């Protein structure tokens, strides 16, 4: 079983697209700016090419991790020590029977959503509490990651 690098690359673009929509003034952008205490002047500072470039790189890392999280076959392969030549016949039979089980968009979306709720929300909430941010701020950012990870998980798992 090989990595699906095309799926990883496509999923890496998702945070930029969802972010463009989520943080637009028509959705949550105005609320987020108010709660984050960010002004229009502050938004205009910074090198956007660098910001988007680093975001894309970090999104690629996230997509790579999500593929490991959503595709259970990775865990089965790890049982062999990563060397399929050393795998026992029982492993090959297992993979023949279940190798593509749960490789669906729906399954990936589920795991992406679970990551949003049980990994990202607690981290964002803990940081927000110590930064003295409002629950509105915490929910806007957590909601963004919940939606984003759900879509990314669907892509990296279901795009076979």
C-alpha positions as a Markdown table, in Angstrom:
| # | Residue | x | y | z |
|---|---|---|---|---|
| 1 | Unk | 0.0 | 0.0 | 0.0 |
| 2 | Unk | 1.4 | 3.3 | -1.0 |
| 3 | Unk | 0.8 | 6.9 | 0.1 |
| 4 | Unk | -1.7 | 8.8 | -2.1 |
| 5 | Unk | 0.4 | 12.0 | -2.6 |
| 6 | Unk | -2.2 | 13.5 | -4.9 |
| 7 | Unk | -4.8 | 13.2 | -2.2 |
| 8 | Unk | -2.4 | 14.7 | 0.4 |
| 9 | Unk | -1.7 | 17.6 | -1.9 |
| 10 | Unk | -5.4 | 18.3 | -2.6 |
| 11 | Unk | -6.2 | 18.0 | 1.1 |
| 12 | Unk | -3.4 | 20.5 | 1.9 |
| 13 | Unk | -5.2 | 23.1 | -0.1 |
| 14 | Unk | -8.4 | 22.7 | 1.9 |
| 15 | Unk | -7.4 | 24.8 | 4.9 |
| 16 | Unk | -6.7 | 27.8 | 2.6 |
| 17 | Unk | -10.1 | 27.4 | 0.8 |
| 18 | Unk | -12.1 | 26.9 | 3.9 |
| 19 | Unk | -10.2 | 29.7 | 5.7 |
| 20 | Unk | -11.0 | 32.1 | 2.9 |
| 21 | Unk | -14.7 | 31.3 | 3.3 |
| 22 | Unk | -14.8 | 30.8 | 7.1 |
| 23 | Unk | -12.9 | 34.0 | 8.0 |
| 24 | Unk | -14.6 | 36.1 | 5.3 |
| 25 | Unk | -16.8 | 39.0 | 6.6 |
| 26 | Unk | -19.9 | 37.2 | 5.3 |
| 27 | Unk | -19.3 | 34.3 | 7.7 |
| 28 | Unk | -17.2 | 34.6 | 10.8 |
| 29 | Unk | -14.5 | 37.1 | 9.8 |
| 30 | Unk | -15.9 | 40.1 | 11.6 |
| 31 | Unk | -16.6 | 38.1 | 14.7 |
| 32 | Unk | -13.2 | 36.5 | 14.6 |
| 33 | Unk | -11.4 | 39.9 | 14.2 |
| 34 | Unk | -13.3 | 41.4 | 17.1 |
| 35 | Unk | -12.7 | 38.4 | 19.4 |
| 36 | Unk | -9.1 | 38.1 | 18.4 |
| 37 | Unk | -8.6 | 41.8 | 18.8 |
| 38 | Unk | -7.3 | 42.3 | 15.3 |
| 39 | Unk | -7.7 | 45.5 | 13.3 |
| 40 | Unk | -7.8 | 46.0 | 9.6 |
| 41 | Unk | -4.4 | 47.8 | 9.9 |
| 42 | Unk | -2.9 | 44.8 | 11.6 |
| 43 | Unk | -4.3 | 42.5 | 9.0 |
| 44 | Unk | -2.5 | 44.4 | 6.2 |
| 45 | Unk | 0.9 | 43.9 | 7.9 |
| 46 | Unk | 3.0 | 40.9 | 7.1 |
| 47 | Unk | 4.1 | 39.2 | 4.0 |
| 48 | Unk | 1.1 | 37.3 | 2.6 |
| 49 | Unk | 3.2 | 35.2 | 0.2 |
| 50 | Unk | 5.2 | 33.9 | 3.2 |
| 51 | Unk | 2.1 | 33.4 | 5.3 |
| 52 | Unk | 0.3 | 31.5 | 2.6 |
| 53 | Unk | 3.5 | 29.5 | 1.7 |
| 54 | Unk | 4.1 | 28.4 | 5.3 |
| 55 | Unk | 0.4 | 27.7 | 5.7 |
| 56 | Unk | 0.5 | 25.4 | 2.6 |
| 57 | Unk | 3.6 | 23.6 | 3.9 |
| 58 | Unk | 2.0 | 23.1 | 7.4 |
| 59 | Unk | -1.2 | 21.9 | 5.7 |
| 60 | Unk | 0.7 | 19.4 | 3.8 |
| 61 | Unk | 2.2 | 18.0 | 7.0 |
| 62 | Unk | -1.3 | 17.9 | 8.5 |
| 63 | Unk | -2.6 | 16.1 | 5.4 |
| 64 | Unk | 0.1 | 13.5 | 5.7 |
| 65 | Unk | -0.7 | 12.9 | 9.4 |
| 66 | Unk | -4.4 | 12.6 | 8.6 |
| 67 | Unk | -3.8 | 9.9 | 6.1 |
| 68 | Unk | -2.0 | 8.0 | 8.8 |
| 69 | Unk | -4.9 | 8.6 | 11.2 |
| 70 | Unk | -7.8 | 7.7 | 8.7 |
| 71 | Unk | -6.2 | 4.8 | 6.9 |
| 72 | Unk | -6.2 | 1.8 | 9.2 |
| 73 | Unk | -4.1 | -0.2 | 6.7 |
| 74 | Unk | -1.1 | 1.9 | 7.8 |
| 75 | Unk | -1.4 | 0.3 | 11.3 |
| 76 | Unk | -1.5 | -3.2 | 9.8 |
| 77 | Unk | 1.6 | -2.5 | 7.8 |
| 78 | Unk | 3.4 | -1.2 | 10.8 |
| 79 | Unk | 2.8 | -4.6 | 12.5 |
| 80 | Unk | 5.3 | -6.0 | 9.9 |
| 81 | Unk | 7.9 | -3.5 | 11.0 |
| 82 | Unk | 7.3 | -1.7 | 7.7 |
| 83 | Unk | 9.0 | -4.4 | 5.6 |
| 84 | Unk | 6.3 | -6.3 | 3.7 |
| 85 | Unk | 8.9 | -8.8 | 2.5 |
| 86 | Unk | 9.2 | -10.0 | 6.1 |
| 87 | Unk | 5.4 | -10.3 | 6.6 |
| 88 | Unk | 3.9 | -13.6 | 7.4 |
| 89 | Unk | 1.3 | -15.3 | 5.2 |
| 90 | Unk | -1.4 | -14.4 | 7.7 |
| 91 | Unk | -0.7 | -10.7 | 7.1 |
| 92 | Unk | -1.1 | -11.1 | 3.4 |
| 93 | Unk | -4.3 | -13.0 | 3.9 |
| 94 | Unk | -5.6 | -10.3 | 6.2 |
| 95 | Unk | -4.8 | -7.6 | 3.7 |
| 96 | Unk | -6.4 | -9.7 | 0.9 |
| 97 | Unk | -9.6 | -9.9 | 3.0 |
| 98 | Unk | -9.6 | -6.4 | 4.6 |
| 99 | Unk | -7.0 | -4.3 | 2.7 |
| 100 | Unk | -9.4 | -1.7 | 1.4 |
| 101 | Unk | -11.9 | -1.9 | 4.2 |
| 102 | Unk | -13.0 | 1.5 | 5.5 |
| 103 | Unk | -11.3 | 3.4 | 2.7 |
| 104 | Unk | -14.2 | 5.7 | 2.1 |
| 105 | Unk | -14.9 | 9.4 | 2.1 |
| 106 | Unk | -17.4 | 8.9 | 4.9 |
| 107 | Unk | -14.9 | 7.0 | 7.1 |
| 108 | Unk | -12.3 | 9.7 | 6.5 |
| 109 | Unk | -14.7 | 12.4 | 7.3 |
| 110 | Unk | -15.6 | 10.7 | 10.6 |
| 111 | Unk | -12.0 | 10.5 | 11.6 |
| 112 | Unk | -11.3 | 14.0 | 10.5 |
| 113 | Unk | -14.3 | 15.2 | 12.6 |
| 114 | Unk | -13.1 | 13.2 | 15.6 |
| 115 | Unk | -9.7 | 14.8 | 15.3 |
| 116 | Unk | -11.3 | 18.2 | 15.2 |
| 117 | Unk | -13.4 | 17.5 | 18.4 |
| 118 | Unk | -10.9 | 15.4 | 20.4 |
| 119 | Unk | -7.5 | 16.9 | 19.3 |
| 120 | Unk | -7.9 | 20.4 | 18.0 |
| 121 | Unk | -10.8 | 21.7 | 20.1 |
| 122 | Unk | -9.0 | 20.9 | 23.4 |
| 123 | Unk | -5.8 | 22.5 | 22.2 |
| 124 | Unk | -7.5 | 25.6 | 20.9 |
| 125 | Unk | -9.7 | 25.9 | 24.1 |
| 126 | Unk | -6.7 | 25.5 | 26.4 |
| 127 | Unk | -4.7 | 28.1 | 24.6 |
| 128 | Unk | -7.8 | 30.4 | 24.4 |
| 129 | Unk | -8.4 | 30.1 | 28.2 |
| 130 | Unk | -4.8 | 31.0 | 29.0 |
| 131 | Unk | -4.8 | 33.8 | 26.5 |
| 132 | Unk | -8.1 | 35.1 | 28.1 |
| 133 | Unk | -10.0 | 34.7 | 24.8 |
| 134 | Unk | -13.7 | 34.4 | 24.7 |
| 135 | Unk | -15.6 | 31.2 | 24.1 |
| 136 | Unk | -16.8 | 32.8 | 20.9 |
| 137 | Unk | -13.2 | 33.0 | 19.7 |
| 138 | Unk | -12.6 | 29.4 | 20.8 |
| 139 | Unk | -15.7 | 28.1 | 19.0 |
| 140 | Unk | -15.0 | 30.1 | 15.8 |
| 141 | Unk | -11.5 | 28.7 | 15.5 |
| 142 | Unk | -12.5 | 25.2 | 16.6 |
| 143 | Unk | -15.4 | 25.2 | 14.2 |
| 144 | Unk | -13.1 | 26.1 | 11.3 |
| 145 | Unk | -10.8 | 23.2 | 12.2 |
| 146 | Unk | -13.7 | 20.8 | 12.6 |
| 147 | Unk | -15.0 | 21.5 | 9.1 |
| 148 | Unk | -11.5 | 21.6 | 7.6 |
| 149 | Unk | -10.4 | 18.4 | 9.2 |
| 150 | Unk | -13.6 | 16.6 | 8.2 |
| 151 | Unk | -13.1 | 17.5 | 4.6 |
| 152 | Unk | -9.4 | 16.8 | 4.7 |
| 153 | Unk | -10.0 | 13.4 | 6.3 |
| 154 | Unk | -12.6 | 12.5 | 3.7 |
| 155 | Unk | -10.1 | 13.4 | 0.9 |
| 156 | Unk | -7.1 | 11.5 | 2.2 |
| 157 | Unk | -9.1 | 8.4 | 3.1 |
| 158 | Unk | -11.6 | 8.1 | 0.3 |
| 159 | Unk | -9.5 | 9.2 | -2.6 |
| 160 | Unk | -8.1 | 5.8 | -3.4 |
